[in-house]
Amino acid sequence: LQVVRDQISHCTVKLRQTTGLMEYCLEVIKENDPSGFLQISDALIRRVHLTEDQWGKGTLTPRMTTDFDLNLDNAPLLQSIHQLDFVQMKVSSPVPAPPILQLEECCTHNNSATLSWKQPPLSTVQVEGYILELDDGNGGQFREVYVGKETMCTVDGLHFNSTYSARVKAFNKSGVSPYSKTLVLQTSEDTQSEEQTLPFPVPLERSQLRRMSPFSSTLNLQPSFSGRSYFELRSSAHQLSLHSSLQSLNSAVAWFSFDPASAHADIIFSNDNLTVTCNSYDDRVVLGKTGFSKGLHYWELSIDRYDNHPDPAFGVARIDVLKDAMLGKDDKAWAMYVDNNRSWFMHNNSHTNRTEGGITKGATVGVLLDLTRRTLTFSINEDQQGPVAFENLEGLFFPAVSLNRNVQV
């Protein structure tokens, strides 16, 4: 490197001298006095020729010697590598044993299921986490619904009247354990009991777990809940169009209430979370605690207070819907908003199907979610409001309302 630096310095000086000579020649050529030019021309010509002759002699020839022609002798290194003898200094820890499902702490409630498990009592192998798997309720493939360190998990948004299989396995740095025994669980299907349980004792308390990622757009972790949504048959003519698809079904109850955990902070709850209003003049969203992904569902909301002609919105939404805007402003909600004279359907901030007829204090708004036909229909005071509001609905939907301080439902 030092040799190259010296040559760079020498070439830089040479280039500076030559550049200076070129600039001097240009100035001489500009001389207007012929006699003055003739006096210096001979000397200048000789100087230029000398510089030209010496330019390529040695200056630009690389000064690197044969010392730079290096050859790597890797024979000793290869010999040392071949002579290496590895010794196992520490035995790696084994994989965990299969977890044990604790039947006394497992139960179902409406369309949710709570599962609990533990490591075998005599196991001393360290566990880093667990993987819980459920099938699709139709005997299909198992899919992961939870990965983490907890030993209890509540899965919400399952299909009603369906049979699921569940299993769990443990893992650490050494690998994954075999699966536990498979547990079969049945979600609620009748009105005889508020809670349909598995054929083993139900715990008095359930742990409220943090919400996890959705499973195939139909599963979500939720705490336990109370309340209801219901199917209801009516004999009046205008109800036959709304409920004709219910004629061959038995009435079923799925209890739910409004969900304080997912609601906007401005929402005010009362009456065991069955009544809501708001402390803001801006629209705020509140959801029901249970989600629906299959079947036919109908619920009603009564208008307890209606002041200064606000326009509350009613419908269904995804769990991650905007909470600080009117229901239907984003693509996560399907809603009907209504004032005292007329209503509109709204999804993704698109307003359609203006319909005459509004709400007052004491009015009843009905929501019919038919996930068999994948449609959503609304009614006011038992009369269908407008045409079928939305079609091609698919996935997990939660009952939803948006309102401000001028409304209580």
TIKOLBA-182843 format. One line per 4 residues: number of its first residue (from 1); their letters; for each residue x, y, z of C-alpha. Coordinates in steps of 0.1 Angstrom, whole numbers, padded with zeros to 4 digits, always signed. Example, Ala and Ser with C-alpha at 12.3 -4.5 7.8 and 13.67 -1.06 7.14 Angstrom:
REM residues 2
1	AS	+0123 -0045 +0078 | +0137 -0011 +0071
END
This chain:
REM residues 409
1	LQVV	+0000 +0000 +0000 | +0029 +0024 +0008 | +0044 +0017 -0027 | +0011 +0025 -0043
5	RDQI	+0006 +0057 -0023 | +0041 +0069 -0033 | +0033 +0063 -0070 | +0000 +0081 -0066
9	SHCT	+0018 +0112 -0051 | +0044 +0111 -0079 | +0018 +0109 -0106 | -0002 +0137 -0090
13	VKLR	+0028 +0160 -0091 | +0035 +0151 -0127 | -0001 +0158 -0137 | -0001 +0191 -0119
17	QTTG	+0031 +0202 -0137 | +0018 +0191 -0171 | -0015 +0208 -0166 | +0004 +0240 -0157
21	LMEY	+0024 +0238 -0189 | -0007 +0234 -0210 | -0023 +0264 -0194 | +0009 +0285 -0200
25	CLEV	+0010 +0274 -0236 | -0026 +0286 -0241 | -0017 +0320 -0226 | +0013 +0323 -0249
29	IKEN	-0008 +0316 -0280 | -0030 +0345 -0270 | +0000 +0369 -0272 | -0008 +0398 -0296
33	DPSG	+0028 +0410 -0301 | +0045 +0388 -0328 | +0080 +0398 -0317 | +0072 +0388 -0281
37	FLQI	+0059 +0354 -0292 | +0090 +0347 -0313 | +0112 +0355 -0284 | +0098 +0326 -0262
41	SDAL	+0084 +0302 -0288 | +0116 +0282 -0294 | +0121 +0276 -0256 | +0085 +0267 -0252
45	IRRV	+0085 +0242 -0281 | +0116 +0224 -0266 | +0099 +0223 -0232 | +0068 +0208 -0247
49	HLTE	+0087 +0181 -0266 | +0107 +0172 -0235 | +0076 +0168 -0215 | +0060 +0146 -0242
53	DQWG	+0091 +0124 -0244 | +0092 +0119 -0206 | +0055 +0115 -0200 | +0052 +0077 -0206
57	KGTL	+0087 +0068 -0193 | +0083 +0051 -0160 | +0057 +0074 -0145 | +0027 +0052 -0153
61	TPRM	+0045 +0018 -0150 | +0032 -0001 -0119 | +0059 -0002 -0092 | +0046 -0034 -0076
65	TTDF	+0073 -0061 -0072 | +0071 -0098 -0071 | +0065 -0096 -0034 | +0028 -0091 -0042
69	DLNL	+0025 -0124 -0060 | +0013 -0143 -0029 | +0005 -0180 -0028 | -0015 -0195 +0001
73	DNAP	-0002 -0227 +0015 | -0033 -0244 +0029 | -0018 -0278 +0034 | -0011 -0275 +0072
77	LLQS	-0046 -0261 +0077 | -0063 -0289 +0058 | -0043 -0314 +0078 | -0054 -0298 +0111
81	IHQL	-0090 -0299 +0099 | -0088 -0336 +0091 | -0073 -0342 +0126 | -0102 -0325 +0145
85	DFVQ	-0120 -0348 +0169 | -0153 -0334 +0182 | -0164 -0345 +0216 | -0201 -0341 +0228
89	MKVS	-0197 -0320 +0259 | -0234 -0317 +0268 | -0265 -0338 +0261 | -0294 -0318 +0247
93	SPVP	-0326 -0317 +0267 | -0354 -0340 +0255 | -0387 -0328 +0239 | -0416 -0323 +0263
97	APPI	-0442 -0349 +0272 | -0477 -0346 +0257 | -0499 -0322 +0277 | -0529 -0334 +0296
101	LQLE	-0563 -0318 +0289 | -0579 -0309 +0323 | -0615 -0320 +0317 | -0628 -0304 +0349
105	ECCT	-0619 -0270 +0336 | -0631 -0274 +0300 | -0666 -0263 +0289 | -0686 -0248 +0261
109	HNNS	-0709 -0218 +0263 | -0731 -0208 +0233 | -0707 -0208 +0204 | -0675 -0205 +0224
113	ATLS	-0653 -0232 +0240 | -0628 -0230 +0269 | -0599 -0254 +0270 | -0574 -0260 +0298
117	WKQP	-0543 -0282 +0299 | -0512 -0290 +0319 | -0480 -0309 +0318 | -0478 -0344 +0333
121	PLST	-0472 -0342 +0371 | -0439 -0361 +0370 | -0425 -0343 +0339 | -0393 -0322 +0346
125	VQVE	-0387 -0312 +0310 | -0388 -0274 +0304 | -0416 -0262 +0282 | -0414 -0230 +0262
129	GYIL	-0450 -0229 +0249 | -0481 -0248 +0237 | -0499 -0251 +0203 | -0537 -0256 +0204
133	ELDD	-0554 -0270 +0173 | -0591 -0273 +0164 | -0607 -0288 +0133 | -0634 -0269 +0113
137	GNGG	-0664 -0285 +0130 | -0671 -0308 +0101 | -0643 -0333 +0106 | -0618 -0314 +0085
141	QFRE	-0582 -0307 +0090 | -0568 -0294 +0123 | -0556 -0258 +0123 | -0536 -0238 +0149
145	VYVG	-0558 -0214 +0169 | -0534 -0205 +0197 | -0496 -0205 +0202 | -0482 -0193 +0235
149	KETM	-0473 -0199 +0271 | -0508 -0199 +0286 | -0524 -0231 +0297 | -0560 -0220 +0292
153	CTVD	-0577 -0206 +0260 | -0612 -0195 +0252 | -0622 -0197 +0215 | -0652 -0177 +0203
157	GLHF	-0671 -0175 +0170 | -0675 -0213 +0166 | -0705 -0226 +0147 | -0736 -0233 +0167
161	NSTY	-0748 -0269 +0170 | -0715 -0282 +0158 | -0690 -0308 +0170 | -0653 -0298 +0172
165	SARV	-0622 -0318 +0180 | -0594 -0302 +0199 | -0558 -0312 +0208 | -0527 -0296 +0222
169	KAFN	-0490 -0301 +0221 | -0460 -0286 +0238 | -0426 -0274 +0224 | -0392 -0263 +0235
173	KSGV	-0358 -0258 +0218 | -0353 -0295 +0213 | -0386 -0300 +0194 | -0423 -0306 +0196
177	SPYS	-0441 -0331 +0218 | -0467 -0357 +0206 | -0503 -0345 +0207 | -0525 -0348 +0237
181	KTLV	-0556 -0370 +0236 | -0582 -0355 +0213 | -0612 -0338 +0230 | -0646 -0336 +0214
185	LQTS	-0668 -0306 +0222 | -0703 -0297 +0213 | -0715 -0261 +0209 | -0750 -0250 +0221
189	EDTQ	-0781 -0259 +0201 | -0813 -0256 +0222 | -0832 -0232 +0245 | -0836 -0256 +0274
193	SEEQ	-0804 -0243 +0291 | -0785 -0211 +0289 | -0753 -0231 +0287 | -0747 -0263 +0269
197	TLPF	-0718 -0281 +0286 | -0695 -0310 +0278 | -0702 -0343 +0297 | -0679 -0332 +0326
201	PVPL	-0681 -0306 +0354 | -0682 -0269 +0345 | -0659 -0245 +0363 | -0674 -0218 +0385
205	ERSQ	-0651 -0192 +0370 | -0633 -0188 +0337 | -0601 -0169 +0331 | -0605 -0139 +0307
209	LRRM	-0578 -0143 +0281 | -0564 -0117 +0257 | -0578 -0117 +0222 | -0558 -0137 +0197
213	SPFS	-0557 -0138 +0159 | -0588 -0150 +0140 | -0590 -0185 +0128 | -0602 -0189 +0093
217	STLN	-0623 -0158 +0097 | -0645 -0176 +0122 | -0626 -0179 +0155 | -0616 -0153 +0180
221	LQPS	-0607 -0154 +0217 | -0633 -0138 +0239 | -0642 -0138 +0276 | -0674 -0156 +0286
225	FSGR	-0706 -0136 +0282 | -0743 -0133 +0289 | -0772 -0119 +0270 | -0791 -0132 +0241
229	SYFE	-0799 -0132 +0204 | -0829 -0152 +0193 | -0848 -0166 +0164 | -0885 -0157 +0165
233	LRSS	-0914 -0168 +0143 | -0943 -0144 +0138 | -0977 -0149 +0122 | -0983 -0115 +0106
237	AHQL	-0980 -0113 +0069 | -0952 -0088 +0068 | -0931 -0110 +0090 | -0934 -0141 +0068
241	SLHS	-0910 -0125 +0043 | -0885 -0119 +0070 | -0888 -0152 +0087 | -0899 -0177 +0060
245	SLQS	-0866 -0194 +0061 | -0871 -0201 +0098 | -0902 -0222 +0094 | -0884 -0255 +0093
249	LNSA	-0861 -0246 +0123 | -0866 -0248 +0160 | -0861 -0216 +0179 | -0827 -0213 +0195
253	VAWF	-0813 -0188 +0220 | -0777 -0175 +0219 | -0772 -0152 +0249 | -0751 -0121 +0245
257	SFDP	-0748 -0085 +0257 | -0729 -0054 +0246 | -0692 -0057 +0250 | -0674 -0030 +0271
261	ASAH	-0640 -0044 +0263 | -0642 -0036 +0226 | -0664 -0005 +0227 | -0653 +0031 +0223
265	ADII	-0644 +0048 +0256 | -0673 +0073 +0252 | -0699 +0045 +0253 | -0719 +0043 +0286
269	FSND	-0732 +0009 +0297 | -0761 +0001 +0321 | -0787 -0026 +0328 | -0761 -0054 +0329
273	NLTV	-0746 -0042 +0296 | -0779 -0046 +0278 | -0784 -0008 +0275 | -0760 +0017 +0259
277	TCNS	-0758 +0054 +0253 | -0729 +0078 +0247 | -0714 +0109 +0264 | -0702 +0124 +0230
281	YDDR	-0721 +0143 +0203 | -0700 +0123 +0178 | -0710 +0088 +0167 | -0694 +0059 +0186
285	VVLG	-0695 +0022 +0180 | -0703 -0007 +0204 | -0704 -0044 +0195 | -0721 -0074 +0209
289	KTGF	-0700 -0100 +0228 | -0707 -0129 +0205 | -0700 -0134 +0169 | -0719 -0154 +0142
293	SKGL	-0704 -0172 +0113 | -0731 -0197 +0104 | -0769 -0201 +0106 | -0798 -0177 +0109
297	HYWE	-0799 -0150 +0136 | -0824 -0123 +0145 | -0823 -0097 +0173 | -0841 -0065 +0182
301	LSID	-0831 -0032 +0197 | -0855 -0008 +0213 | -0851 +0030 +0212 | -0853 +0041 +0249
305	RYDN	-0844 +0078 +0242 | -0843 +0098 +0210 | -0836 +0136 +0212 | -0829 +0162 +0185
309	HPDP	-0833 +0138 +0156 | -0799 +0120 +0156 | -0792 +0092 +0131 | -0780 +0060 +0149
313	AFGV	-0769 +0030 +0129 | -0776 -0007 +0134 | -0761 -0038 +0118 | -0731 -0061 +0120
317	ARID	-0694 -0056 +0119 | -0660 -0072 +0121 | -0642 -0072 +0155 | -0617 -0045 +0142
321	VLKD	-0643 -0020 +0129 | -0636 +0017 +0134 | -0650 +0027 +0168 | -0649 +0065 +0165
325	AMLG	-0671 +0069 +0134 | -0707 +0060 +0123 | -0712 +0023 +0117 | -0706 +0016 +0079
329	KDDK	-0680 +0043 +0074 | -0653 +0017 +0067 | -0653 -0017 +0050 | -0656 -0036 +0083
333	AWAM	-0693 -0028 +0089 | -0727 -0033 +0072 | -0754 -0010 +0086 | -0787 +0008 +0083
337	YVDN	-0786 +0044 +0097 | -0819 +0061 +0103 | -0834 +0094 +0115 | -0870 +0103 +0123
341	NRSW	-0881 +0103 +0087 | -0860 +0080 +0065 | -0832 +0054 +0065 | -0802 +0045 +0043
345	FMHN	-0779 +0014 +0040 | -0742 +0020 +0044 | -0710 +0000 +0038 | -0675 +0013 +0031
349	NSHT	-0690 +0049 +0033 | -0713 +0041 +0004 | -0750 +0052 +0010 | -0777 +0033 -0008
353	NRTE	-0815 +0026 -0008 | -0830 +0057 +0008 | -0863 +0045 +0023 | -0891 +0065 +0039
357	GGIT	-0900 +0058 +0075 | -0879 +0066 +0106 | -0877 +0060 +0143 | -0889 +0077 +0175
361	KGAT	-0887 +0069 +0212 | -0901 +0034 +0218 | -0894 +0022 +0182 | -0880 -0013 +0177
365	VGVL	-0852 -0020 +0151 | -0848 -0056 +0140 | -0817 -0071 +0124 | -0819 -0104 +0105
369	LDLT	-0786 -0120 +0096 | -0790 -0150 +0074 | -0756 -0166 +0069 | -0772 -0195 +0050
373	RRTL	-0783 -0172 +0023 | -0755 -0147 +0032 | -0779 -0117 +0035 | -0787 -0090 +0060
377	TFSI	-0822 -0075 +0063 | -0836 -0048 +0086 | -0870 -0040 +0101 | -0886 -0011 +0120
381	NEDQ	-0915 -0018 +0143 | -0918 -0053 +0127 | -0921 -0040 +0092 | -0892 -0047 +0067
385	QGPV	-0873 -0015 +0060 | -0863 -0014 +0023 | -0851 -0043 +0003 | -0825 -0069 +0013
389	AFEN	-0798 -0046 +0025 | -0766 -0066 +0018 | -0757 -0099 +0001 | -0727 -0122 -0002
393	LEGL	-0718 -0119 +0035 | -0692 -0144 +0047 | -0670 -0147 +0078 | -0675 -0137 +0114
397	FFPA	-0699 -0109 +0123 | -0707 -0092 +0156 | -0740 -0073 +0163 | -0731 -0036 +0162
401	VSLN	-0746 -0002 +0169 | -0733 +0034 +0166 | -0749 +0063 +0184 | -0743 +0096 +0202
405	RNVQ	-0755 +0112 +0234 | -0789 +0119 +0219 | -0798 +0082 +0217 | -0802 +0053 +0242
409	V	-0809 +0018 +0230
END
